[in-house]
Amino acid sequence: MITSYAAAFAAYWARNSRQAAPPGVPHLRTYQTRAAQAAIAWTAHRTGW
């Protein structure tokens, strides 16, 4: 269950990181990219990919 949660958030953050930056929050997409990378790495570690 934890692995599926990490995979779902990785997809969520990866999708949102590709959107245009909202006004007044210029670093949000960078944060989301790094969060997606971390969740992908953790998912890969847990599944042995």
C-alpha positions, 0 to 999 in steps of 0.5 A: 500500500505504501508503494502504491501511495508513492507511485501515485504521488510521483505521477501527480507531482510529475504531471503538475511539474509540467504545468506553467508556473502559477503567478507569485510561486516561481519555484513551485514546479521545481519543487514538484519535479524534485518531489516526483524524482524522489517518489520515483526513486523510492518506488523503484527501490521498494519494487526492485525496478 
